[in-house]
Amino acid sequence: MKRLKIFATAICVICGLASCADFFDQDSEHVIFADTDHLNNATDTIYSVTGILNKLQVLADRTILLGELRGDLTDVTNEAASDLRDVANFNIGDDNKYNSPRDYYAVINNCNYFIAHADTALKNNRNEYIFMKEYAAVKAIRAWTYLQLVLNYGRVPFVTTPILTKQESEAEYPSYDLQAVCQYLISDLQPLAERYGNEYPGYGSIRNTDSRFFWFPINIVLGDLNLWLASATGNTMNYRESALRYYKYISERNGQNSAYPLGITLMTWNPGSSSWTELRSWGSVSNFPEAYSADAEVITLIPGDSIRAEGNYSELRNIFNSRDENNYRFSATPSQAMFDISDAQVHCCVSRTGSSAYYAPQGLTLHRSGDLRLFNNYREGYAIDPMSGNRIEAQIINKYSTRNVRIYRRQMVYLRMAEALNMAGYPRMAFQILSQGLNNDSIKTQVYPYYSQSDSVFISQFDFPTSRYGIFTVENLVNNRTTGTINTLGIHSRGSGWTPMNEYYQLPVDTTKTEAEQTSRFQTYVDSLILNEGALELAFEGTRYYDLMRYAMRQSDPGQTLATYVYARRGRDKSDAMRAVIRKDLTDRRNWYLQWNGKIGY
């Protein structure tokens, strides 16, 4: 996004464990505001909001890299810069460019200033509040930023008022952990969710990017906050609230009597091909258009500048892809664990008549075995060095093809809703999202019969009218029909074939036990499925480390769980070698987080 000209005053700012002064240089511009001390006209308000968006750009790349390189799905190459390598190896020093709490607090302090000074009582001649959309949007940005900060540092100074003087910057502020941050921000956002949960500032397009992508939907942020709080505390009510918040976003995204379905993307091998080389698909599992529409996959992105000289140029394309700009030398690549997870999926195909299923063979080249999303998103090859004439290993990861950095998308919201539903005690409903897709008919037949009357009251809040959420059937598949209201398919089918008939992808039902006795077993199984599905669907998008953290927090030994996954990045048989490279003992939860100058961290 082009840097908009801001009318600004440079002020000193924010916080450390004892004081805020250590987090910022005193001559930095961290608070952007107009000449007056109150934001009560459109010009000043827009400048202030776009100033916040500008500060947010600085966080874009690290949001992805801290979430991806520390997980198990990505490895670094010999071309990786030392800062990237240190992130991957949990060796992040105070001077690492991705370890800068002040950048988060720059966003937060600007949000605090706007929240404190925006004239939210001002109305127009239609008796409508003029700046409440901006006010709600800024509160959501602040909440998202605080969540990223505490997830990465474990415990952080928490400030909700703008720091405008040296004296204020040197004051002592409380230190909040994940639970305290989530509790405060949930209470802060909830009053805004009903009225402004799906209304955003209307700034049109900025450099060909629709500004509706710039905002963080309040209900998604509330879903995330409740999901993290529940994972930290085990509180079932927060899991329920999380699921409802994700559903609320889905059900309201396109207004009343509309739908925001999972979509249909089915990749399957042609049954008539003996060589298994012909691919048949509908839709896309990568290269999501950044054009706003009723069924757009992208929900939120942080816009990047188009050239490096503009100041906030995303390096993700150069880190993940071979390009002229980086002399074809990429820095991050799929790990062996990513290949193993993808190859381990059993790919289900359907006969031409739709009456029976069969399975694609294993051992195919080019990552065409198992789940096909990796095959569709990742290409490897080589280029020729123009200077030396030597062969250079090359790769393309389709998910990084634009200057913008994507934060939320549709499949992510459905997966997190499934995670929340499962841990709230509704694994059958969560499983439907993975295997078939949700509408009221599938809920009626596959969910309601297995739960009590009191549970049914909760389930009834999830309304997916069959007239607007049509589930893709085997008849649609064999007849190659995707028109009309057919718009919903289980997420697992996006890469692993026709899941409804896949005998290897079923709940482990034990007919000798009651449903209540099986629920805990189902939850454990579905939790693992969701974690795998996140790897298959969201690989390289910056969510994996945080997904592992939440999953680990729910286990009896969180440290050992997270360590087992991360150390197996290069394969289970190389876990000890990876442990030696990382060096940090990830079984110790303190080592999950960054530290900075002894001032911030777990």
Salt bridges, closest charged atoms under 4 A:
ASP22 OD2 - LYS599 NZ 2.95
ASP25 OD1 - ARG102 NH1 3.26
ASP72 OD1 - ARG544 NE 2.68
ASP75 OD2 - ARG570 NE 2.66
GLU79 OE2 - ARG329 NE 3.79
ASP103 OD2 - ARG62 NH2 2.55
GLU128 OE1 - ARG126 NH2 3.25
GLU170 OE2 - LYS166 NZ 2.41
ASP177 OD2 - ARG155 NH2 3.95
ASP188 OD1 - LYS139 NZ 2.64
ASP188 OD2 - ARG142 NH2 3.04
GLU194 OE2 - ARG245 NH1 3.59
GLU194 OE1 - LYS248 NZ 3.45
GLU199 OE1 - LYS133 NZ 3.91
GLU199 OE2 - ARG195 NH1 2.49
ASP210 OD2 - ARG212 NH2 2.76
ASP224 OD1 - ARG416 NH1 3.16
GLU241 OE2 - ARG245 NE 2.76
GLU252 OE2 - LYS248 NZ 2.63
GLU290 OE2 - ARG406 NE 3.10
GLU297 OE2 - ARG409 NH1 2.79
GLU297 OE1 - ARG410 NE 3.06
GLU310 OE2 - ARG207 NH1 2.76
GLU315 OE2 - ARG308 NH2 2.67
GLU325 OE2 - ARG308 NH2 2.96
GLU325 OE1 - ARG323 NH1 3.33
ASP371 OD2 - ARG373 NH2 2.81
GLU380 OE2 - HIS367 NE2 2.90
ASP385 OD2 - ARG329 NH2 3.34
GLU393 OE2 - ARG391 NE 3.61
GLU419 OE2 - ARG550 NE 2.84
GLU419 OE2 - ARG554 NH1 2.93
ASP455 OD1 - ARG240 NH2 3.58
GLU515 OE2 - ARG428 NE 2.73
ASP527 OD1 - ARG554 NH2 2.83
GLU533 OE2 - ARG373 NH2 2.60
GLU533 OE1 - HIS492 ND1 2.64
GLU537 OE1 - ARG373 NH1 2.82
GLU537 OE2 - ARG409 NH2 2.84
GLU537 OE1 - ARG494 NE 2.79
GLU541 OE2 - LYS399 NZ 2.77
GLU541 OE2 - ARG409 NH2 2.80
ASP547 OD1 - ARG550 NH2 2.80
ASP573 OD2 - LYS574 NZ 3.73
ASP588 OD2 - ARG590 NH2 2.75
